[in-house]
Amino acid sequence: MSNIGKSTNILWHDCPIGQSERQKLLGQKGCVIWITGLSGSGKSTVACALSRELHYRGHHTYVLDGDNLRHGLNRDLSFKAEDRTENIRRVGEVAKLFADAGTICIASLISPYRRDRDACRALLPDSRFIEVFMDLPLEICEARDPKGLYKLARTGKIKGFTGVDDPYESPVNSEIVIKMEGEECPSPKAMAKQVLSYLEENGYLQA
């Protein structure tokens, strides 16, 4: 029996069907593709493009989108630093469950703090956490401003906005970095292809 956090007298229960059996059934390796970057960098676009390409190839995926999760699981959290940390912790734990189920889980979140992303990586052994850094300049993301959030932040109507008055800590050792091609941003299909190539080369698309 164990005490974990605020829970007392709990016991881990093992089942005879584990990750290995589920992966064989699906013909793939469960993993978490964690897409991080500034607002407007294209995280959700890449996540959906990648999910679509994998689906067409017969692979089982699920997208955990930061905004979508705040409609339900994380609706009680604000954008204060401590709530951002809890937001990422919850998503990391959910993503871990998807990976254990044999699913290719694609998590798309700003996730601005390096320590929080590293904590999620630590949840997944055996290189099953694949960090994708959308390394696009702030001025490009702000020029896009698809949700109009930068404009609100610059006028003081939003406080603690990443990249404006709250920091974004860039990854140091991401498995995949997506950059501008000269002065052009790669197409969603090209960005998805970059991630797909990594998955193929590292054996994630087979059990």
C-alpha positions in Angstrom: 0.0 0.0 0.0 1.2 3.5 -0.8 0.5 7.1 -0.1 0.8 9.2 -3.3 0.2 13.0 -3.1 -3.0 13.5 -1.2 -4.1 9.9 -1.8 -3.6 7.3 1.0 -3.7 3.5 1.1 -3.6 3.0 -2.6 -2.3 -0.1 -4.5 -1.1 -0.3 -8.1 -3.0 -3.1 -9.9 -1.3 -4.8 -12.8 -3.3 -6.3 -15.7 -2.2 -9.3 -17.9 -2.6 -7.2 -21.1 0.1 -4.6 -21.2 1.6 -2.1 -23.6 3.5 -4.7 -25.6 0.3 -6.6 -26.4 -1.6 -3.5 -27.3 1.2 -2.3 -29.6 1.3 -5.6 -31.4 -2.5 -5.4 -32.0 -2.1 -1.8 -33.4 1.1 -2.5 -35.3 2.9 0.6 -33.9 4.7 1.9 -30.8 2.9 4.1 -28.4 4.6 7.4 -27.9 4.0 11.1 -27.2 4.9 13.7 -29.8 5.0 17.0 -27.8 4.7 20.0 -30.0 5.8 23.2 -28.3 6.2 26.8 -29.4 4.8 30.3 -29.3 1.1 31.1 -30.0 0.7 31.4 -33.7 3.7 29.1 -34.5 1.5 26.5 -36.1 1.4 23.8 -33.4 -2.2 22.8 -33.9 -1.9 23.0 -37.6 1.1 20.6 -37.6 -0.7 18.3 -35.0 -3.7 17.9 -37.2 -1.7 17.5 -40.4 0.4 14.8 -38.8 -2.6 13.0 -37.4 -4.2 13.0 -40.8 -1.1 11.6 -42.5 -0.7 8.9 -39.9 -4.4 8.0 -40.1 -4.2 7.6 -43.9 -1.3 5.2 -43.4 -3.4 3.1 -41.0 -2.0 4.3 -37.7 -4.0 5.1 -34.5 -3.4 8.6 -33.2 -5.0 11.1 -30.8 -4.5 14.9 -30.6 -4.4 16.6 -27.2 -4.8 20.3 -28.0 -4.1 22.8 -25.3 -7.1 25.0 -26.0 -9.4 22.1 -26.4 -8.4 20.6 -23.1 -9.2 23.9 -21.3 -12.8 23.4 -22.4 -13.0 20.3 -20.1 -10.2 18.6 -18.2 -8.4 21.9 -17.4 -11.3 24.3 -17.4 -10.5 25.1 -13.7 -7.0 26.4 -14.5 -5.9 30.0 -15.3 -2.7 31.1 -17.1 -0.8 31.9 -13.9 2.5 30.2 -13.7 1.4 27.7 -11.1 -1.7 26.8 -13.1 0.3 26.5 -16.3 2.5 23.9 -14.5 -0.6 22.0 -13.4 -2.0 22.2 -16.9 1.1 20.6 -18.4 1.3 18.0 -15.6 -2.3 16.8 -16.3 -1.7 16.7 -20.0 1.5 14.8 -19.5 -0.2 12.2 -17.4 -3.0 11.8 -19.9 -0.6 11.6 -22.8 1.3 8.9 -20.9 -1.9 6.8 -20.7 -2.4 7.1 -24.5 1.1 6.0 -25.1 0.7 3.1 -22.8 -2.5 2.2 -24.8 -0.2 1.9 -27.9 -1.5 5.2 -29.4 0.6 7.8 -31.1 -0.4 10.8 -28.9 0.2 14.2 -30.4 0.2 16.9 -27.7 0.0 20.5 -28.9 0.6 23.1 -26.3 2.7 26.3 -25.8 4.1 24.7 -22.7 6.5 27.7 -22.1 8.5 26.4 -19.2 11.3 23.9 -19.8 11.0 22.3 -16.4 7.4 21.3 -17.1 8.2 19.8 -20.4 11.1 17.9 -18.9 8.8 16.6 -16.2 6.5 15.2 -18.9 9.5 13.6 -20.6 10.5 11.9 -17.4 7.1 10.2 -17.3 7.9 8.3 -20.5 10.9 5.9 -20.5 12.6 4.4 -23.5 12.7 7.5 -25.7 8.9 7.6 -26.1 8.7 11.3 -25.6 9.4 13.2 -28.9 9.7 16.9 -28.5 9.0 19.0 -31.6 10.0 22.7 -31.3 8.2 25.1 -33.6 11.2 27.5 -33.8 9.5 30.4 -35.5 10.4 34.0 -34.7 8.1 36.0 -32.4 7.6 38.6 -35.2 6.3 35.9 -37.5 3.9 34.5 -34.9 2.7 37.9 -34.0 2.2 38.9 -37.6 -0.1 35.9 -38.0 -1.9 36.4 -34.7 -4.7 34.0 -35.7 -6.7 34.5 -32.5 -5.9 38.2 -32.1 -4.2 37.5 -28.8 -1.0 39.3 -29.4 -2.9 42.5 -30.2 -4.8 42.1 -26.9 -1.6 41.5 -25.0 0.2 44.5 -26.5 -2.7 46.8 -25.4 -2.6 45.3 -21.9 -6.0 43.5 -22.2 -4.3 40.2 -21.6 -1.7 39.8 -18.8 1.0 37.2 -18.6 1.0 36.4 -22.3 3.8 34.1 -23.5 6.3 36.0 -25.6 5.0 39.5 -24.6 5.1 39.8 -20.8 5.7 36.1 -19.8 8.8 34.1 -20.9 9.0 31.2 -23.4 11.9 29.0 -22.6 13.1 27.4 -25.8 14.0 23.7 -25.8 17.6 22.8 -25.6 17.7 19.3 -27.1 14.5 18.7 -29.0 14.3 15.6 -31.2 12.8 17.7 -34.0 13.1 21.4 -34.7 10.9 23.0 -37.3 12.3 26.3 -38.7 11.7 28.8 -41.4 13.0 28.0 -44.9 14.7 31.3 -45.7 11.8 33.8 -45.4 9.1 31.2 -45.9 7.4 28.9 -43.4 7.2 25.3 -44.5 3.8 24.0 -45.5 1.8 22.0 -42.9 2.4 18.9 -45.1 6.1 19.5 -45.2 6.2 20.0 -41.4 4.2 16.8 -40.8 6.5 15.0 -43.2 9.5 16.0 -41.1 8.0 14.4 -38.0 6.8 11.3 -40.0 10.4 10.8 -41.2 11.6 10.7 -37.7 8.9 8.2 -36.6 9.8 6.0 -39.6 13.6 6.1 -39.0 13.2 5.3 -35.3 10.8 2.4 -35.7 7.7 3.9 -34.1 5.5 2.9 -37.0 5.9 -0.8 -36.4 5.3 -2.9 -33.3 
